[in-house]
């Protein structure tokens, strides 16, 4: 699969999708399918009843012209088909993603080992025959046969088949980069992998199942809205059902007028029932998951997408989320009497073989600040001392020069062994850097302390503005870090988060989430390690990194294929957009009923109660034209709103009261005004062609 397509901008409806959706619109007329949507099921019953009345009218047993009854029946069937089409399009977009995922599956032969050793005896087996617990060897240029954990080896892996990203990533045994996904490919070296999925249960298979829109379960919020719509439908059904005996009584009592035709009452019911939102409700939910998938996030539950829209507490790891992930050298602070360039030169020499991001940043800073070019290691005849956890410093010996770089306590101890001293200004600089949230590295040559290197967590570009945006959305942000409270406070202040949890342990994370949930808050969290699994399992929205451990991915209810922790912010936006879209279209659906009252009620009862002609404020040409115009609008508005249901209402990070006001003004007022204009225009067209 090339899931670059998941990220590419595509039209809402393509030719193949259109054809498949049209066919699906008819298959969804199955009454068993319609039963899942009470609103549209009543439309199905009304359409069938109107069709029977049309057949009766053709036989001369109708209370209205056969062409009129037939026209109403046809419009009602179109209303149902348009609602089915909206759902089919939303499902079809998800199924298109599933089809592209299926294309990634290929027949793979794996080398299954008897023992977890590269030189162990092995046998060739089909990937489909691998079971959980099997151990396989995957070498360079071979595909990984199934999901698993690396238990030996390290290699670059091409994960573009899953993530769409062309840059390879390192996968190795131990730590949080040991998880591998079936269908990806090893580019270098080799890996011994323990399979963690049975046939048909690997990540690719789960993704295919998850993106199939037809399998999406309704969320609690959607179920509640469905109940409300069903209640409104029952109310209108009772009202319309009682209008027929009321009409018979009125005509009998007054001796004038005509009984309201049954087909008119059917049209009245369909127009007054919340068919607009009823027809689009499923499409809105499916489209929300589709938008999440386009952001390269797979939700294992529709509830998680919706919960993201209600999240009001966001827990984010510091490293890799708020900061770039590794501390960078930002300043050389020389000791008294030491030239800053000499300090930079010594720091550079001690870092030449340090391949850590921190070590490389020291070399880069020396070159940037003082133009010091990197020396040729081969010509230096130097002996490099690697960093160890025991010594807490590294360095280099060049001829008679001995340079050391490391933690202040370790370097101070080494200098004193050389009969040197530790200057007070250097100690003050170390304390200042630590207090400001940085990491001080002291550099010394023989018995002389040269100065301090400031290492600092570098904030991701624009992260402070994003936290400000979350604050406007009403979301409290909490930074989680293993740093000490002083360092954590400094970084939290610089990043602009609302709170922080320092010296975080799995138990502390879990306790913090439970504390907020006990107060009625919805909590979102991101994580990639096994130590994050308990907190992820507890969080309402838990985003696991695809690069993380199997335990983290199983504990979360979303998986970020890009392994980008800041994606959590985008997930919250998508969740809120889903809720806003549903709320906006519900408001529009309810308010656009008003115009239909003024269209159909005068047309239905004016013959019995001429006073009701005063309600014909639109000046519709005739009762028949009024009924046709209202039912045609009722059908067409569903089609007109499909693009909005699929794209979603644009979300803005403003207060809830402002969103509510704008929602009422735009969709409430729009739903009130639009039908008056549209119904009148349809009426003019019907009159112009002489249809009624």
Secondary structure, DSSP 4 states (H G I P E B T S, - for coil): --THHHHS---SS-HHHHHHHHHHHHHTT-HHHHTTSHHHHHHHHHHHHHHHHHHHHHTT--SS-HHHHHHHHHHHHHHHHHHHHHHHHHHHHHHHHHHHHHTT----EEEEESSSSTTS-EEEEEGGG--TT-EEEEETT-B--S-EEEEEEEEEEE-HHHH---S-EEEESSTTS-EE-TT-EE-SSEEEEEE---TT-SHHHHHHHHH-GGGPPPPHHHHHHHHHHHHHHHHHHHHHHHHHHHHHHHHHHHS-S-PPPHHHHHHHHHHHS-HHHHHHHHHHHHHHHHHHHHTTEEES-HHHHHHHHH--EEEEEIIIIIB-SS-EEEEEEEPTT--HHHHHHHHHHHTTT--SHHHHHHHHHHHHHH-PPPP-HHHHT-EEE---TTT-EEEEEETTEEEEEE-HHHHHHHHHHTT----HHHHHHHHHHHHTT-EEEEEEETTEEEEEEEEEPPBPTTHHHHHHHHHHTT-EEEEE-SS-HHHHHHHHHHHT-SEEE-S--HHHHHHHHHHHHHTT--EEEEE-SGGGHHHHHHSSEEEEETTS-HHHHHH-SEEETT--TTHHHHHHHHHHHHHHHHHHHHHHHHHTHHHHIIIIIHHHHTTT-GGGGGG-TT--S-HHHHHHHHHHHHHHHHHHHHHHHHH-PPP----HHHHHHHHIIIIIHHHHHHHHHHHHHHHHHHHHTT--
